Amino acid sequence: MSCNKIITITRQFGSGGHEIGEALAKRLEIPFYDKELISLAAKKSGVAPEVFEQYDEKAANSLLYSLSVGLYNYGNGFSSVGDLPVNDRLYILQHKIIKELADKENFVVVGRCADYVLRDHKNLVKVFIYADIDSRVKRAVDRHDIDPARSKQAVIKADKARANYYSFYSGKKWGLADNYDLCINSTNLSTQQAVEIILSYIDIIDKK
Amino acid sequence: MSCNKIITITRQFGSGGHEIGEALAKRLEIPFYDKELISLAAKKSGVAPEVFEQYDEKAANSLLYSLSVGLYNYGNGFSSVGDLPVNDRLYILQHKIIKELADKENFVVVGRCADYVLRDHKNLVKVFIYADIDSRVKRAVDRHDIDPARSKQAVIKADKARANYYSFYSGKKWGLADNYDLCINSTNLSTQQAVEIILSYIDIIDKK
């Protein structure tokens, strides 16, 4: 199946967004980026991937301030971001990598405010995947190493971190339908069904 | 095409949700309810449809208070709501009519918190239709009798009224993806494309 789109997937924790994105990329035969962006950022910067991993999709307080007072030249690449906190450095590196990738190929990318980073790209499909809290807690316990007794709290906390990250870097409110082209509640869907819904959406929007 | 679903459509003003709902019902060969609910409510209550029309999808202040202090028996039908403001009476009548309809047939319904009213119905598909503000303003000027100079303000005001109505009666925040099964940005879609997306969604969720 061919694809002339870049698809960004924003997902609530435990909604299955990662699996859906991965399966979608496989069906479309295009690359899939999630944690892979950390490896790419690490390779470009020389920072150990393990260090970046701790800070992935977590907001810092300093970036907007640094940008507003012009502490560094945003367009000048990596050397200029050396003094920033790790999460801001990672955001800027991932942002740059996502833009570079978008100039040369189509792909599916999960998280990392990619919908915001690529907002001016003309063949973008922005998808939001979410689910009821109970099904997300169940999935989190099944798939991640989370203590069942604290699972609900952990899911809410993980979501809050993603929401803060998204709002901090994009200035938009996480979870509002307006930010996306298509929002899918995955509560009662298999990964395959969610993939089919996105594929048929892409198919329909291409027919004018 | 057969359909074993009730489809509720919540829509931003000017997003084309009414037209999408109407075309969807036609394709599925099931009834469509929007303003039709006013005629049904008017017929049941004896109030003139023109009176109800003024108050349609507008929140009052009194209903929650009245419910909380037990001023009337909610389950007892229409005679007990005679002392309430018109918008509350209309909401209660529409609520009752929507539930009665859901017991006997499948349909497409637009607005009126139907997603909330029918929340326990097992074959419900809750759709949210929204669009960029500029395209909604354009549609509002094209289709409704709105002064172009004040059109943006009119659209924002109309949305605010719907949001208040929705939040007031459902206790949920308007526009959050979480409230729906499927949210579609209609900005760059024709009515027909939006209908196709909903049809293929229904088709996919029915395949287990």
Interface residues (C-beta under 8 A of the other chain):
Chain A: F128 Y130 G175 L176 A177 D178 Y180 D181 L182 C183 I184 N185 N188 L189 Q193 E196 I197 S200 Y201 I204 I205 K207 K208
Chain B: F128 Y130 G175 L176 A177 D178 Y180 D181 L182 C183 I184 N185 N188 L189 S190 Q193 E196 I197 S200 Y201 I204 I205 K207
